[in-house]
Amino acid sequence: MGLGIAAVEAAAERIRPWVHRTPVLTSASLDEVVGTTLYFKCENLQKTGAFKARGAVNAVAQSDADVVVTHSSGNHGAALAYAAQTLGKRAIVVVPEDASPIKVANITRYGAQIVRSGPTLESREAVLGEVLAGSGGDVVPPYDDACVVLGQGTAALEFMRDVGHLDSLWLPVGGGGLAAGAVVAVGDAVRVVGAEPALAGDAAAGLAAGVRQPQMPPHTVADGLRTSLGALNFEVLHGYGLHVELVDEDEIIEAQQLMMSCLKVLVEPSSAVAFAALRKARPSGDVGMIVTGGNVAV
């Protein structure tokens, strides 16, 4: 499947009946913190509480299988469970043992079967192989898949259509599906910038070196960003020349608290990584940021 703006537009039309067109919020207080005009695309208000619903629905809607399987630390698993339930299929999700309890509950809420794995990507993939051998069906990867990437790209497409103009678009980078989708969706119209925890900085290191890096130990509070950059997404993002800003754990927590206080919405640590990077870099012009998820305990 080709990756291009026409394919993102087709994905947007395909998933339209089953996902929200999420709002864009602003905050004069946060503008003052960064020193520029900010726009926040609130995918934390998306179905299942994260942007992941877009890619999952786009992939499942094109699958002929009765069963769909994946591995996920939480948000993609819930998204796949939602997509399967909505489209009349069965979902099985391999979940690492250190996954957030609230995210695990979100997966089960949509009726998926959960199978546990160890915390590493290697363990997730090994257990996924066992599940697939026993169940058949289609694998819907959490990020390294063209259908998923195109679905995620619809968030950036909507963002640009709703705001009209942005000088830069900031977003967190984990597996890279959202970033790759955004690059495909906006082309040269806006500069896309990534953000990543220093404790999970494989994307920054790999893109700078031109060689994909392995997953780092899963120690960052930003649990949605603990995985390594996908092969397809690395190709897209390296070709684009994506710059990735690194932030430390204290900066992530401070950014999360500040966003929730000023925007009055729930924000995951992974979502706050991009705002933490914005606070450090202080870019000029009209700046957009995708708030990727809001599945946190309250």
Wavefront OBJ file of the C-alpha trace (Angstrom):
o trace
v 0.000 0.000 0.000
v 1.396 3.386 -0.996
v 1.926 6.114 1.564
v 0.634 9.424 0.230
v -1.829 12.192 0.962
v -4.525 10.560 -1.189
v -4.248 7.390 0.907
v -4.573 9.428 4.129
v -7.665 11.140 2.735
v -9.125 7.732 1.811
v -8.411 6.493 5.344
v -10.151 9.554 6.797
v -13.300 8.784 4.812
v -13.119 5.068 5.705
v -12.916 5.578 9.459
v -15.220 8.616 9.672
v -18.306 6.718 10.951
v -16.425 5.209 13.899
v -14.015 7.865 15.225
v -14.391 11.376 16.616
v -13.279 14.524 14.863
v -11.497 15.702 17.982
v -11.482 19.349 19.090
v -8.582 21.786 19.014
v -8.044 23.642 22.300
v -6.028 26.758 23.080
v -4.711 28.242 26.314
v -3.451 31.771 26.855
v -1.589 30.531 29.939
v 0.321 27.879 27.981
v 1.003 30.378 25.184
v 2.692 32.554 27.795
v 4.752 29.639 29.107
v 6.190 28.881 25.661
v 6.097 32.407 24.268
v 4.081 31.712 21.128
v 0.620 30.712 19.893
v -0.226 27.067 20.611
v -2.958 24.771 19.313
v -3.679 21.412 20.940
v -5.334 18.641 18.882
v -7.068 16.646 21.616
v -6.789 12.986 20.676
v -7.101 12.290 24.401
v -10.813 12.849 23.668
v -10.790 10.262 20.870
v -12.560 6.890 21.039
v -10.729 4.700 23.640
v -8.951 7.844 24.878
v -6.132 7.962 22.326
v -5.256 8.587 18.675
v -4.642 4.865 18.250
v -8.319 4.295 17.401
v -7.692 5.857 13.989
v -5.075 3.381 12.826
v -6.778 0.370 14.356
v -10.130 1.098 12.728
v -8.479 1.749 9.376
v -6.646 -1.585 9.537
v -9.513 -3.710 10.873
v -11.967 -2.230 8.377
v -9.772 -3.648 5.592
v -9.245 -7.096 7.143
v -11.195 -10.159 5.960
v -10.268 -12.167 9.080
v -12.669 -12.927 11.922
v -9.879 -12.569 14.500
v -7.358 -9.736 14.841
v -4.341 -9.903 17.156
v -1.660 -7.504 18.325
v 0.777 -6.646 21.105
v 0.425 -3.396 22.999
v 1.325 -1.606 26.221
v -2.231 -0.371 26.316
v -3.615 2.239 23.945
v -3.263 0.296 20.692
v -4.688 -2.769 22.405
v -7.776 -0.844 23.467
v -8.047 0.657 20.009
v -7.900 -2.752 18.365
v -10.435 -4.125 20.836
v -12.769 -1.219 20.036
v -12.299 -1.627 16.288
v -12.928 -5.376 16.455
v -16.009 -4.994 18.628
v -17.396 -2.264 16.379
v -16.768 -4.192 13.156
v -17.910 -7.599 14.396
v -14.585 -9.351 14.934
v -12.732 -10.913 17.879
v -9.549 -9.342 19.284
v -6.640 -10.919 21.176
v -4.065 -8.558 22.695
v -0.629 -9.477 24.050
v 0.024 -7.094 26.957
v 3.367 -6.689 28.785
v 3.329 -7.470 32.496
v 4.286 -3.865 33.397
v 1.428 -2.253 31.464
v -0.652 0.473 33.110
v -3.639 -1.081 34.952
v -5.974 1.603 33.638
v -4.920 0.788 30.079
v -5.401 -2.940 30.651
v -8.890 -2.203 31.973
v -9.543 -0.164 28.842
v -8.661 -3.177 26.673
v -10.956 -5.535 28.560
v -13.774 -2.975 28.493
v -14.030 -3.500 24.745
v -14.144 -7.282 25.015
v -10.660 -8.332 23.918
v -8.886 -11.422 25.260
v -5.627 -10.506 27.034
v -2.474 -12.659 26.989
v 0.447 -11.515 29.143
v 4.104 -11.217 28.082
v 7.363 -9.916 29.514
v 8.155 -6.189 29.291
v 10.540 -6.278 26.317
v 9.637 -5.998 22.655
v 11.236 -9.397 22.045
v 8.972 -11.007 24.643
v 5.879 -9.301 23.232
v 6.651 -10.513 19.721
v 7.438 -14.065 20.855
v 4.130 -14.394 22.704
v 2.326 -12.799 19.769
v 3.760 -15.520 17.529
v 2.399 -18.190 19.865
v -1.029 -16.542 19.928
v -1.110 -16.244 16.173
v -0.156 -19.897 15.719
v -3.034 -20.936 17.956
v -5.716 -18.577 16.699
v -4.963 -17.646 13.116
v -6.353 -14.322 12.043
v -4.634 -11.088 11.057
v -1.919 -9.280 12.969
v -2.545 -5.552 13.313
v 0.803 -4.113 14.450
v 0.716 -1.212 16.902
v 2.666 1.125 14.596
v 4.780 -0.568 11.907
v 2.065 -1.059 9.295
v 0.897 1.021 6.327
v -2.818 0.842 7.201
v -2.089 1.889 10.780
v 0.225 4.722 9.687
v -2.351 6.092 7.243
v -5.050 5.955 9.902
v -2.878 7.836 12.372
v -2.114 10.413 9.694
v -5.766 11.454 9.669
v -5.210 13.280 12.979
v -2.701 15.637 11.367
v -4.922 15.985 8.292
v -7.864 17.098 10.442
v -5.620 19.364 12.490
v -4.416 21.289 9.455
v -7.929 21.584 8.021
v -9.355 22.871 11.303
v -6.596 25.350 12.153
v -5.724 26.423 8.618
v -2.054 27.207 9.197
v 0.752 25.936 11.403
v 4.456 26.717 11.310
v 5.349 23.524 13.160
v 3.614 20.395 14.404
v 5.005 18.679 17.504
v 4.228 15.141 18.596
v 5.715 12.322 20.687
v 7.611 9.489 19.013
v 7.448 5.885 20.197
v 6.961 3.335 17.455
v 6.624 6.231 15.039
v 3.208 5.509 13.506
v 1.768 8.911 14.387
v 4.889 10.778 13.290
v 5.125 8.901 9.985
v 1.418 9.435 9.363
v 1.759 13.143 10.098
v 4.697 13.512 7.720
v 2.704 11.812 4.970
v -0.412 13.891 5.712
v 1.136 17.369 5.829
v 4.001 16.987 3.350
v 5.960 20.215 3.046
v 3.131 22.396 4.359
v 4.410 22.370 7.945
v 7.557 21.327 9.807
v 6.944 18.178 11.870
v 9.059 17.830 15.032
v 9.289 14.776 17.288
v 9.786 14.517 21.030
v 11.015 11.566 23.054
v 12.016 10.715 26.636
v 15.783 10.594 27.085
v 15.281 7.198 28.762
v 13.677 5.915 25.536
v 15.669 7.927 23.018
v 16.192 5.269 20.363
v 14.415 7.276 17.641
v 16.573 10.359 18.180
v 19.750 8.268 18.164
v 18.713 6.127 15.216
v 17.545 8.968 13.002
v 20.724 10.917 13.737
v 22.941 7.912 12.949
v 20.895 6.649 10.011
v 20.529 3.204 11.609
v 17.561 1.915 13.633
v 18.357 1.372 17.303
v 16.983 -1.350 19.611
v 14.438 -0.677 22.326
v 15.939 0.859 25.459
v 15.083 -0.541 28.936
v 11.424 0.320 29.701
v 12.061 2.760 32.549
v 10.441 6.017 31.383
v 7.157 7.182 32.918
v 5.948 7.715 29.338
v 4.826 4.102 28.971
v 3.407 4.566 25.469
v 6.858 5.521 24.144
v 8.924 2.646 25.506
v 9.053 0.704 22.263
v 11.563 1.096 19.436
v 10.937 2.912 16.160
v 9.309 0.665 13.540
v 11.151 -0.219 10.317
v 8.591 1.351 7.967
v 8.358 4.445 10.119
v 12.126 4.754 10.364
v 12.302 4.786 6.563
v 9.652 7.513 6.319
v 11.042 9.653 9.131
v 14.687 9.297 8.121
v 13.799 10.299 4.577
v 11.940 13.312 5.937
v 14.811 14.290 8.224
v 12.693 14.352 11.376
v 14.316 16.126 14.298
v 13.575 14.618 17.712
v 13.939 16.618 20.939
v 14.799 14.719 24.134
v 13.360 15.488 27.578
v 13.986 14.070 31.027
v 11.487 12.501 33.439
v 11.006 15.551 35.654
v 10.277 17.679 32.606
v 7.651 15.176 31.450
v 5.840 15.177 34.798
v 5.939 18.980 35.058
v 4.573 19.304 31.521
v 1.772 16.826 32.243
v 0.681 18.685 35.364
v 0.801 22.051 33.616
v -1.250 20.834 30.650
v -3.923 19.258 32.817
v -4.140 22.373 34.966
v -4.507 24.790 32.044
v -6.401 22.727 29.458
v -8.689 21.015 32.024
v -8.378 17.622 30.307
v -6.635 14.352 31.166
v -3.158 14.015 29.656
v -0.931 10.932 29.692
v 2.788 11.321 30.401
v 3.464 10.173 26.819
v 1.308 13.043 25.520
v 3.116 15.540 27.719
v 6.516 14.669 26.221
v 5.872 16.952 23.245
v 4.890 19.872 25.474
v 7.966 19.301 27.631
v 10.056 19.593 24.462
v 8.190 22.741 23.430
v 8.954 24.370 26.776
v 12.665 23.780 26.200
v 12.878 24.642 22.507
v 10.466 27.630 22.560
v 9.675 27.597 18.820
v 8.209 30.654 17.133
v 5.103 31.080 15.002
v 1.875 29.118 15.174
v 2.641 25.806 16.842
v 0.445 22.721 16.872
v 0.735 19.761 19.204
v -1.139 16.467 19.155
v -2.273 15.446 22.639
v -2.037 11.736 21.959
v -3.880 10.180 24.895
v -5.595 10.664 28.226
v -5.751 7.229 29.807
v -4.527 8.035 33.302
v -5.914 7.265 36.757
v -8.009 10.006 38.315
l 1 2 3 4 5 6 7 8 9 10 11 12 13 14 15 16 17 18 19 20 21 22 23 24 25 26 27 28 29 30 31 32 33 34 35 36 37 38 39 40 41 42 43 44 45 46 47 48 49 50 51 52 53 54 55 56 57 58 59 60 61 62 63 64 65 66 67 68 69 70 71 72 73 74 75 76 77 78 79 80 81 82 83 84 85 86 87 88 89 90 91 92 93 94 95 96 97 98 99 100 101 102 103 104 105 106 107 108 109 110 111 112 113 114 115 116 117 118 119 120 121 122 123 124 125 126 127 128 129 130 131 132 133 134 135 136 137 138 139 140 141 142 143 144 145 146 147 148 149 150 151 152 153 154 155 156 157 158 159 160 161 162 163 164 165 166 167 168 169 170 171 172 173 174 175 176 177 178 179 180 181 182 183 184 185 186 187 188 189 190 191 192 193 194 195 196 197 198 199 200 201 202 203 204 205 206 207 208 209 210 211 212 213 214 215 216 217 218 219 220 221 222 223 224 225 226 227 228 229 230 231 232 233 234 235 236 237 238 239 240 241 242 243 244 245 246 247 248 249 250 251 252 253 254 255 256 257 258 259 260 261 262 263 264 265 266 267 268 269 270 271 272 273 274 275 276 277 278 279 280 281 282 283 284 285 286 287 288 289 290 291 292 293 294 295 296 297 298
